Amino acid sequence: MLTVKLPHLLSNHQVPKVFREDGIVGGYRNPQSSAKDCLLSTFQMTNETLNIWTHFLPTWYFLWRLLVLWHSVDFYNEPYAWPLLVYLCVSCLYPFTSSCAHTFSTMSVHARHVCYFFDYGALSLYSLGCAITYRAYVMADSWVNNVLHSCFVPVAAFNSLVCTTLSCYSRDSSCAVLFHVLCSMSVGLRLRFLEVEQPRLSKTFRLTAFTYPFLFDNLPLFHRLFLCWGEDCSHNTSVPTHYCHLLFAFLTFFLFASHLPERLAPGCFDYIGHSHQLFHICAVAGTHFQLEAIITDMGCRRTWLLANAPLPSLAGTLGVTLAALLLNLLVISFFIGLLALAPVSSPFLLSALSDQVKSRTD
């Protein structure tokens, strides 16, 4: 009979500090797992299992939405639909990347950082996709063809690079290494890991990295919902759905920043109900409502937008997205390269497992 031995789980004091989460006491995977162990762990109840599935399953939902719309919208020949295509693609990309990051982040400490570098890059591209669709379909009539309408997407593309850079820096403040290498060519450099040395500052950087692009991307929506009155405000049946999206966006931010409820009862929410799982669910729900609102605006405002706004261009939709993708990959490659300078024996990277734990995992 074929049997599969599931990986042994560890408590928080048995893993390096960089792997620990506030309020999570047990259910940790071995921080030196093989790829096979990581895949097996997706079918084992660990403190990461629901983090993986709460983004892996929504990936297929958004892919299904893309395929359904593909049969009803002419994405090939209709420029008006190109912003929606970009948005659907990045909506599939970010949960899939996050799911992979959570799956393979325990192969090593280096792998953990690299996995989340790509996760942050995918989120920054999602932010850009939101900006492209908001410029095309969501801006109130009174803002169409103004200065912000013209420069909205280029600024959002720049913001995506800032987002990736700052969030990667929040895990690995490696720029000090580059400075020393270029200026002094010194040996035995110590690589600083901001997440380990200054976790609160690291968290602040990461919150800033994603809050700033979100606020910028939603400027047209905030204006339309809260500051605009009259016929030029484009109020239609999408408005309640936009409110739902903003509600879930607020909950996503709150859960990510607060680490509730596990911070109030450490150990009680290790496997089910901790903030990161709830954060994933709220993020996906917010994306769902955002997609519904965008599709409604796209249909309700089609006649007016086609008559009064310039058609979306290939360069301003797919082109800028591909350019941002390449530039974000360069940023990630830069941080991966600096990460490679860290000595494997760095105390900030690894902490030895006790002999007892080693014997259990053999």
C-alpha positions as CSV (number, residue, x, y, z in Angstrom):
1,M,0.0,0.0,0.0
2,L,1.4,3.4,-1.0
3,T,1.7,5.8,1.9
4,V,2.9,9.4,1.9
5,K,4.7,10.8,4.9
6,L,3.6,14.3,5.5
7,P,6.2,16.8,6.7
8,H,6.6,17.3,10.5
9,L,5.3,20.7,11.8
10,L,7.2,23.0,14.2
11,S,6.4,25.6,16.8
12,N,7.5,29.2,16.5
13,H,10.6,28.9,18.7
14,Q,11.9,26.1,16.4
15,V,12.1,28.2,13.3
16,P,14.2,31.2,12.4
17,K,12.9,34.6,13.4
18,V,12.2,35.6,9.8
19,F,9.7,32.8,9.5
20,R,7.6,33.7,12.6
21,E,4.3,35.5,12.5
22,D,2.8,37.6,15.3
23,G,0.3,35.5,17.3
24,I,1.0,32.3,15.4
25,V,2.5,29.7,17.8
26,G,2.4,26.4,15.9
27,G,1.9,24.8,12.6
28,Y,5.1,26.0,11.0
29,R,6.7,24.0,8.2
30,N,10.4,23.1,8.2
31,P,12.3,26.2,7.0
32,Q,14.5,23.9,4.9
33,S,11.8,22.0,3.1
34,S,12.2,20.4,-0.3
35,A,9.9,21.4,-3.2
36,K,8.1,18.1,-2.8
37,D,7.5,18.7,0.9
38,C,6.2,22.2,0.1
39,L,3.7,20.7,-2.4
40,L,2.7,17.9,0.1
41,S,2.1,20.6,2.8
42,T,-0.7,22.1,0.7
43,F,-2.8,19.0,1.6
44,Q,-1.7,19.1,5.2
45,M,-3.2,21.5,7.8
46,T,-0.4,24.0,8.5
47,N,-0.6,27.7,9.3
48,E,0.0,28.3,5.6
49,T,-2.5,25.9,4.1
50,L,-5.5,28.2,3.9
51,N,-3.2,31.1,2.8
52,I,-2.4,29.0,-0.2
53,W,-5.9,27.8,-1.1
54,T,-7.6,31.2,-0.5
55,H,-5.6,32.5,-3.4
56,F,-5.1,29.4,-5.6
57,L,-8.9,28.8,-5.9
58,P,-9.7,32.4,-6.8
59,T,-7.1,32.3,-9.5
60,W,-9.3,29.8,-11.3
61,Y,-12.4,31.9,-10.6
62,F,-10.9,35.0,-12.3
63,L,-9.5,32.8,-15.1
64,W,-13.0,31.5,-15.6
65,R,-14.4,35.1,-15.7
66,L,-11.7,35.9,-18.3
67,L,-12.7,33.0,-20.5
68,V,-16.4,33.7,-20.3
69,L,-15.9,37.4,-21.2
70,W,-13.6,36.3,-24.0
71,H,-16.6,34.8,-25.8
72,S,-18.8,37.9,-25.3
73,V,-16.2,40.7,-25.8
74,D,-14.0,41.2,-28.8
75,F,-10.7,41.7,-27.1
76,Y,-8.8,41.3,-30.4
77,N,-10.5,44.1,-32.4
78,E,-12.1,46.4,-29.9
79,P,-9.7,48.9,-28.3
80,Y,-12.5,49.9,-25.9
81,A,-12.1,46.5,-24.2
82,W,-8.3,46.4,-23.9
83,P,-8.2,47.9,-20.4
84,L,-10.6,45.2,-19.2
85,L,-8.4,42.6,-20.7
86,V,-5.3,44.0,-18.8
87,Y,-7.3,44.1,-15.6
88,L,-8.5,40.5,-16.0
89,C,-5.0,39.2,-16.7
90,V,-3.4,40.9,-13.6
91,S,-6.4,39.7,-11.5
92,C,-5.4,36.2,-12.4
93,L,-1.7,36.8,-11.9
94,Y,-1.7,38.3,-8.4
95,P,-3.5,35.5,-6.5
96,F,-1.6,32.8,-8.4
97,T,1.7,34.4,-7.6
98,S,0.7,34.8,-3.9
99,S,-0.3,31.1,-3.8
100,C,3.0,30.0,-5.2
101,A,4.9,32.3,-2.8
102,H,3.1,30.8,0.2
103,T,3.7,27.3,-1.1
104,F,7.4,27.4,-1.7
105,S,8.5,30.1,0.9
106,T,9.8,27.5,3.3
107,M,12.5,26.0,1.0
108,S,15.1,28.3,2.5
109,V,15.3,31.8,3.9
110,H,16.6,33.0,0.6
111,A,13.7,31.3,-1.2
112,R,11.3,33.0,1.2
113,H,12.5,36.4,0.3
114,V,12.6,35.7,-3.4
115,C,9.0,34.2,-3.4
116,Y,7.7,37.3,-1.8
117,F,9.6,39.6,-4.1
118,F,7.6,38.1,-6.9
119,D,4.4,38.3,-4.9
120,Y,5.0,42.1,-4.4
121,G,5.7,42.6,-8.1
122,A,2.4,40.9,-9.0
123,L,0.5,43.1,-6.6
124,S,2.1,46.2,-8.1
125,L,1.0,45.1,-11.6
126,Y,-2.5,44.6,-10.3
127,S,-2.4,48.1,-9.0
128,L,-1.4,49.3,-12.5
129,G,-4.2,47.2,-14.0
130,C,-6.7,49.0,-11.7
131,A,-5.4,52.4,-12.8
132,I,-5.7,51.5,-16.5
133,T,-9.4,50.4,-16.1
134,Y,-10.3,53.3,-13.9
135,R,-8.9,55.8,-16.4
136,A,-10.9,54.1,-19.2
137,Y,-14.2,53.5,-17.5
138,V,-14.5,54.9,-14.0
139,M,-13.5,58.6,-14.1
140,A,-16.4,60.9,-13.8
141,D,-17.4,62.8,-17.0
142,S,-16.0,66.0,-15.6
143,W,-12.5,64.5,-15.3
144,V,-12.3,62.9,-18.7
145,N,-9.7,64.7,-21.0
146,N,-8.3,66.8,-18.1
147,V,-4.6,66.7,-17.1
148,L,-5.0,63.8,-14.6
149,H,-6.8,61.8,-17.2
150,S,-3.9,62.2,-19.6
151,C,-1.1,61.4,-17.1
152,F,-2.9,58.9,-14.9
153,V,-1.5,55.7,-16.4
154,P,2.1,56.8,-16.7
155,V,2.1,57.9,-13.0
156,A,0.5,54.6,-12.0
157,A,3.2,52.7,-13.9
158,F,5.9,54.7,-12.0
159,N,4.0,54.0,-8.8
160,S,4.1,50.2,-9.5
161,L,7.9,50.4,-9.6
162,V,8.0,52.4,-6.3
163,C,5.6,49.8,-4.8
164,T,7.8,46.9,-5.8
165,T,11.1,48.6,-4.8
166,L,9.8,49.7,-1.4
167,S,8.1,46.4,-0.5
168,C,11.3,44.4,-1.5
169,Y,13.4,46.8,0.5
170,S,11.1,46.2,3.5
171,R,12.3,42.6,3.5
172,D,15.9,43.1,2.4
173,S,17.6,46.4,2.9
174,S,20.4,45.4,0.7
175,C,21.2,48.8,-0.8
176,A,23.8,49.3,2.0
177,V,25.7,46.3,0.5
178,L,25.8,47.9,-3.0
179,F,27.1,51.1,-1.5
180,H,29.9,49.4,0.3
181,V,30.8,47.3,-2.7
182,L,31.0,50.3,-5.0
183,C,32.8,52.6,-2.6
184,S,35.1,50.4,-0.6
185,M,35.1,46.9,-2.1
186,S,35.3,45.7,1.4
187,V,35.0,42.0,2.4
188,G,32.9,40.3,5.0
189,L,30.0,42.7,4.6
190,R,27.0,42.3,6.8
191,L,23.7,42.2,4.9
192,R,20.9,43.9,6.8
193,F,17.5,42.3,6.9
194,L,15.0,45.0,7.8
195,E,12.2,42.5,8.5
196,V,14.3,40.8,11.2
197,E,16.2,43.8,12.6
198,Q,13.3,46.4,12.6
199,P,10.0,44.5,12.0
200,R,7.8,47.5,12.8
201,L,9.7,49.7,10.3
202,S,9.6,46.9,7.8
203,K,5.8,46.6,8.2
204,T,5.4,50.4,7.8
205,F,7.4,50.4,4.6
206,R,5.3,47.6,3.2
207,L,2.0,49.2,4.2
208,T,3.2,52.5,2.6
209,A,4.3,50.6,-0.5
210,F,0.7,49.3,-1.2
211,T,-1.4,52.1,0.4
212,Y,0.1,54.8,-1.7
213,P,-0.7,53.2,-5.1
214,F,-4.1,52.2,-3.9
215,L,-5.0,55.8,-2.9
216,F,-3.7,57.1,-6.2
217,D,-5.5,54.5,-8.3
218,N,-8.8,55.2,-6.5
219,L,-8.6,59.0,-6.8
220,P,-11.2,58.9,-9.7
221,L,-13.5,56.7,-7.6
222,F,-13.2,58.8,-4.4
223,H,-13.9,61.9,-6.4
224,R,-16.9,60.3,-8.2
225,L,-18.4,58.8,-5.0
226,F,-17.7,61.3,-2.3
227,L,-16.9,64.7,-3.9
228,C,-18.9,65.0,-7.1
229,W,-22.5,66.0,-7.5
230,G,-24.5,66.7,-10.6
231,E,-25.0,65.3,-14.1
232,D,-21.2,65.0,-14.8
233,C,-20.6,62.5,-12.0
234,S,-21.6,59.4,-13.9
235,H,-23.7,58.0,-11.1
236,N,-25.2,54.7,-12.3
237,T,-26.0,51.1,-11.0
238,S,-22.2,50.5,-10.5
239,V,-22.1,52.8,-7.4
240,P,-23.3,50.3,-4.8
241,T,-20.8,47.7,-6.1
242,H,-18.0,50.3,-5.9
243,Y,-18.9,50.9,-2.3
244,C,-18.7,47.1,-1.6
245,H,-15.2,47.1,-3.2
246,L,-14.0,49.9,-1.0
247,L,-15.4,48.2,2.1
248,F,-13.5,45.1,1.4
249,A,-10.4,47.1,0.6
250,F,-10.6,48.8,4.0
251,L,-11.0,45.4,5.7
252,T,-8.0,44.1,3.8
253,F,-5.8,47.0,5.0
254,F,-7.1,46.6,8.6
255,L,-6.4,42.9,8.8
256,F,-3.0,43.2,7.2
257,A,-2.0,46.0,9.6
258,S,-3.5,44.7,12.8
259,H,-2.7,41.0,12.9
260,L,-6.1,40.4,14.5
261,P,-7.5,38.2,15.9
262,E,-4.4,36.1,16.5
263,R,-2.6,38.9,18.3
264,L,-5.4,38.8,21.0
265,A,-5.3,35.1,21.5
266,P,-1.9,33.7,20.4
267,G,-2.1,30.0,19.4
268,C,-5.9,29.9,19.0
269,F,-5.9,30.9,15.3
270,D,-2.8,29.1,14.1
271,Y,-4.6,27.0,11.5
272,I,-8.0,28.6,10.8
273,G,-9.1,32.2,11.2
274,H,-5.9,34.2,11.4
275,S,-5.5,37.6,9.9
276,H,-3.6,36.6,6.7
277,Q,-6.3,34.1,5.7
278,L,-9.0,36.8,6.3
279,F,-6.9,39.3,4.5
280,H,-6.7,37.0,1.4
281,I,-10.5,36.4,1.5
282,C,-11.2,40.2,1.8
283,A,-8.7,41.0,-1.0
284,V,-10.3,38.5,-3.4
285,A,-13.9,39.6,-2.5
286,G,-12.8,43.2,-3.1
287,T,-11.4,42.3,-6.5
288,H,-14.6,40.5,-7.4
289,F,-16.8,43.5,-6.6
290,Q,-14.3,45.8,-8.3
291,L,-14.5,43.6,-11.5
292,E,-18.3,43.7,-11.3
293,A,-18.3,47.5,-10.9
294,I,-15.9,48.0,-13.8
295,I,-17.9,45.8,-16.1
296,T,-21.1,47.8,-15.2
297,D,-19.4,51.1,-15.8
298,M,-17.9,49.8,-19.1
299,G,-21.4,48.9,-20.3
300,C,-23.4,51.9,-18.9
301,R,-21.0,54.5,-20.0
302,R,-19.9,53.0,-23.3
303,T,-21.8,55.4,-25.6
304,W,-20.7,58.6,-23.8
305,L,-17.1,57.4,-23.5
306,L,-16.8,56.4,-27.1
307,A,-18.1,59.8,-28.2
308,N,-16.1,62.0,-25.8
309,A,-13.0,60.2,-24.7
310,P,-10.0,59.0,-26.8
311,L,-10.1,55.3,-27.5
312,P,-7.6,53.3,-25.3
313,S,-4.4,52.6,-27.3
314,L,-2.4,49.5,-27.4
315,A,0.6,51.3,-26.0
316,G,-1.4,52.8,-23.2
317,T,-2.9,49.4,-22.1
318,L,-1.0,46.2,-23.0
319,G,2.2,48.1,-23.9
320,V,2.5,50.0,-20.6
321,T,1.6,46.8,-18.7
322,L,4.4,44.8,-20.5
323,A,6.9,47.6,-19.9
324,A,6.0,47.7,-16.2
325,L,6.3,43.9,-16.0
326,L,9.8,44.1,-17.5
327,L,10.9,46.9,-15.2
328,N,9.5,45.3,-12.2
329,L,11.3,42.1,-13.1
330,L,14.5,44.2,-13.2
331,V,13.8,45.6,-9.8
332,I,13.2,42.1,-8.4
333,S,16.4,40.8,-10.1
334,F,18.3,43.6,-8.5
335,F,17.2,42.6,-5.0
336,I,17.7,38.9,-5.7
337,G,21.3,39.7,-6.8
338,L,21.9,41.7,-3.6
339,L,20.3,38.9,-1.6
340,A,22.9,36.5,-3.1
341,L,25.6,38.5,-1.3
342,A,24.3,37.4,2.1
343,P,26.4,34.7,3.7
344,V,24.5,31.5,4.1
345,S,25.6,31.3,7.7
346,S,24.2,34.7,8.6
347,P,22.5,34.7,12.0
348,F,19.7,36.8,10.5
349,L,19.1,34.1,7.8
350,L,19.3,30.8,9.6
351,S,19.0,29.5,13.2
352,A,19.9,25.9,13.8
353,L,17.1,23.5,14.6
354,S,17.6,21.7,17.8
355,D,18.9,18.1,17.7
356,Q,15.4,17.0,18.9
357,V,13.7,18.6,16.0
358,K,16.3,17.3,13.5
359,S,15.7,13.8,14.7
360,R,11.9,14.1,14.4
361,T,12.2,15.3,10.8
362,D,14.7,12.6,9.6
